[in-house]
Amino acid sequence: MGRVAPVNILEPRISLEVAGPARQVITLEATIDTGFSGWLTLPETLIEDLNLTSYGPRPNRLANDSVVLIQTYSALVQWCGQLRPVIVSNASNVRPLIGTALLENFRLTIDMWEDGAVTVTPRS
């Protein structure tokens, strides 16, 4: 469960626990980005803090239809009560983002007003 944050625009955010291979855990706030088809983006500093294992560069299609290579990593997230493996994309200067791959087979509900509720629940 999360809240809609009143930044320059309203952003649906949830708290997320991310773990590296040694099971060290970082709790962070991530913005839900339904335009991002990947799993999760993290800034390089958090990737280093968690000592994530590299998958190597993978092609990613951007909103302007260009394709760029982005370094990817393996991580675990606590997601709806279960520890789930995810692919993390390195997004150096971007806040953590949750993409649609992590939301697949879950219901996302957003009350899109300041401090509105954000909920993610398993598909029923």
C-alpha positions, 0 to 999 in steps of 0.5 A: 500500500502506498500514497500519491505524492504531491511533487510537481505532478501527482505520483503514485508511490509505494514502499518497497523492500529490495534485497541483494544476493547476501539478503541485505535489504533496503526499504525505499519509496518507488514510483509506479510507472505504467509506461515502463515495461520492465520490472524495476529501476534503481539508481547506481548508488543503490545497486552498489549498496546492495551489491547486485549481480550483473546480467549485463546490458540489455536493449530497452525501448524508450518512450520516443521509440529509440532503443538503448542498452541499459545495464541490468542486475538481479535482485529480490523484492518483497512483493505482496507478502512473497520474496520475488526475483526481479530484473533491475535496470540501472537508471543513474539519475532517476528515482526508483521506478516500478514497471508493468512487469512487476505489476503483471497479474496484480490489480493496481488501484490508484486514488489519483489525488494528493495523499490518495491510496495506492494498492497492489493486490494479487489477481483474484 
